[in-house]
Amino acid sequence: MAQLALNRFKTETVVLTTSDQTIYTAPTGYTGIVLYAHVTNVTSSATTFTMSHVRSATTTEIIKDASVPVSDAYVPLDGKLVLQTNDSIKASAGANSSLKVLLSVLETAN
């Protein structure tokens, strides 16, 4: 049986739409630790976004309808967030293709 790597660093990027999009899901055998999250407005209009933690059928908003000013950014996490296997981070924007999300994640073997 192949041994899992003890630690893996990942960077996930997504251009948000008005529908919930999965940005990251902790894979089987790993715990994901979100080290940093950054949401950038790349348009000429302020818009909002919602980011959530999803475990099974439970969705918990990390931030809901936060406003991101024109050509500015928002950091939705004040610290690290631990995701158990199969937990996800999802997000949506108030307008299509207006926001870009960047997540920095450390995956550590269980």
Backbone hydrogen bonds in HBPLUS format (Angstrom, degrees):
<---DONOR---> <-ACCEPTOR-->    atom                        ^
c    i                          cat <-CA-CA->   ^        H-A-AA   ^      H-
h    n   atom  resd res      DA  || num        DHA   H-A  angle D-A-AA Bond
n    s   type  num  typ     dist DA aas  dist angle  dist       angle   num
A0109-ALA N   A0006-LEU O   2.88 MM 103  5.03 156.9  1.93 139.0 145.3     1
A0008-ARG N   A0107-GLU O   2.78 MM  99  5.00 149.3  1.87 146.2 153.4     2
A0107-GLU N   A0008-ARG O   2.68 MM  99  5.00 176.8  1.68 163.7 163.4     3
A0010-LYS N   A0105-VAL O   2.77 MM  95  5.09 162.3  1.80 156.6 159.7     4
A0105-VAL N   A0010-LYS O   2.86 MM  95  5.09 173.3  1.86 151.8 153.9     5
A0012-GLU N   A0103-LEU O   2.90 MM  91  5.09 159.5  1.94 144.4 151.2     6
A0103-LEU N   A0012-GLU O   2.81 MM  91  5.09 161.8  1.85 153.5 158.6     7
A0014-VAL N   A0101-VAL O   3.09 MM  87  5.29 150.4  2.19 138.5 145.5     8
A0101-VAL N   A0014-VAL O   2.82 MM  87  5.29 166.6  1.84 159.0 163.4     9
A0016-LEU N   A0099-LEU O   2.89 MM  83  5.55 157.2  1.94 151.9 159.2    10
A0097-SER N   A0016-LEU O   2.99 MM  81  5.69 141.2  2.14 155.2 164.5    11
A0093-ALA N   A0017-THR O   2.76 MM  76  5.43 169.3  1.77 143.4 146.1    12
A0021-GLN N   A0091-ALA O   2.86 MM  70  5.47 153.1  1.94 143.7 151.3    13
A0091-ALA N   A0021-GLN O   2.98 MM  70  5.47 147.8  2.09 142.6 151.8    14
A0023-ILE N   A0089-ILE O   2.79 MM  66  5.62 164.0  1.82 157.2 162.8    15
A0089-ILE N   A0024-TYR O   2.88 MM  65  5.39 149.8  1.97 154.6 160.9    16
A0026-ALA N   A0087-ASP O   2.95 MM  61  5.68 157.1  2.01 163.6 169.7    17
A0086-ASN N   A0026-ALA O   2.79 MM  60  5.04 168.0  1.81 139.6 141.9    18
A0030-TYR N   A0027-PRO O   3.10 MM   3  5.63 156.2  2.16 139.6 139.1    19
A0110-ASN N   A0029-GLY O   2.83 MM  81  5.50 163.8  1.86 143.0 142.8    20
A0031-THR N   A0108-THR O   2.88 MM  77  5.39 159.4  1.93 151.3 156.5    21
A0108-THR N   A0031-THR O   2.93 MM  77  5.39 162.2  1.96 153.0 158.0    22
A0032-GLY N   A0083-LEU O   2.84 MM  51  4.87 152.2  1.92 149.6 152.2    23
A0083-LEU N   A0032-GLY O   2.61 MM  51  4.87 161.4  1.64 162.4 165.6    24
A0033-ILE N   A0106-LEU O   2.75 MM  73  5.05 154.5  1.81 141.8 150.8    25
A0106-LEU N   A0033-ILE O   2.87 MM  73  5.05 162.3  1.90 141.3 146.2    26
A0034-VAL N   A0081-LEU O   2.77 MM  47  5.04 161.0  1.81 156.6 153.6    27
A0081-LEU N   A0034-VAL O   3.18 MM  47  5.04 151.1  2.27 130.5 139.1    28
A0035-LEU N   A0104-SER O   2.75 MM  69  5.46 149.2  1.84 150.7 160.5    29
A0036-TYR N   A0104-SER O   3.41 MM  68  5.11 153.2  2.49 135.3 135.7    30
A0104-SER N   A0036-TYR O   2.94 MM  68  5.11 160.3  1.98 148.2 149.3    31
A0038-HIS N   A0102-LEU O   2.94 MM  64  5.16 144.7  2.07 147.2 156.3    32
A0102-LEU N   A0038-HIS O   2.85 MM  64  5.16 150.5  1.94 152.4 160.1    33
A0039-VAL N   A0074-TYR O   2.85 MM  35  5.15 157.8  1.90 154.7 161.3    34
A0074-TYR N   A0039-VAL O   2.77 MM  35  5.15 145.7  1.89 146.1 157.5    35
A0040-THR N   A0100-LYS O   2.83 MM  60  5.22 163.1  1.86 152.9 157.5    36
A0100-LYS N   A0040-THR O   2.89 MM  60  5.22 152.5  1.97 144.2 153.3    37
A0041-ASN N   A0072-ASP O   2.89 MM  31  5.61 172.9  1.89 167.6 169.7    38
A0042-VAL N   A0098-SER O   2.92 MM  56  5.61 159.8  1.96 151.4 157.9    39
A0047-THR N   A0068-VAL O   3.29 MM  21  5.57 158.8  2.34 141.9 145.2    40
A0068-VAL N   A0047-THR O   2.72 MM  21  5.57 167.4  1.74 171.8 174.3    41
A0094-GLY N   A0048-THR O   2.69 MM  46  4.93 139.0  1.85 152.9 146.1    42
A0049-PHE N   A0066-ALA O   2.93 MM  17  5.43 135.6  2.13 136.8 150.4    43
A0066-ALA N   A0049-PHE O   2.95 MM  17  5.43 144.6  2.08 164.1 153.1    44
A0050-THR N   A0092-SER O   2.99 MM  42  5.51 154.2  2.06 150.1 156.8    45
A0092-SER N   A0050-THR O   2.97 MM  42  5.51 145.9  2.09 150.5 159.9    46
A0051-MET N   A0063-ILE O   2.95 MM  12  5.44 156.5  2.01 148.8 155.7    47
A0062-ILE N   A0051-MET O   2.72 MM  11  5.50 161.3  1.76 142.5 148.8    48
A0063-ILE N   A0051-MET O   3.24 MM  12  5.44 160.3  2.28 144.8 146.8    49
A0052-SER N   A0090-LYS O   2.78 MM  38  5.24 163.0  1.81 151.1 155.3    50
A0090-LYS N   A0052-SER O   2.93 MM  38  5.24 161.6  1.96 145.8 151.9    51
A0053-HIS N   A0060-THR O   2.80 MM   7  5.21 166.1  1.82 152.8 153.4    52
A0060-THR N   A0053-HIS O   2.82 MM   7  5.21 168.9  1.83 159.3 163.2    53
A0054-VAL N   A0088-SER O   2.86 MM  34  5.04 160.6  1.90 145.0 146.8    54
A0088-SER N   A0054-VAL O   2.92 MM  34  5.04 157.5  1.97 142.3 149.6    55
A0055-ARG N   A0058-THR O   2.92 MM   3  5.30 167.2  1.93 157.7 160.7    56
A0058-THR N   A0055-ARG O   2.84 MM   3  5.30 162.9  1.87 140.0 140.7    57
A0072-ASP N   A0069-PRO O   3.27 MM   3  5.36 135.3  2.48 137.7 127.3    58
A0087-ASP N   A0084-GLN O   2.85 MM   3  5.44 163.8  1.88 145.5 147.1    59
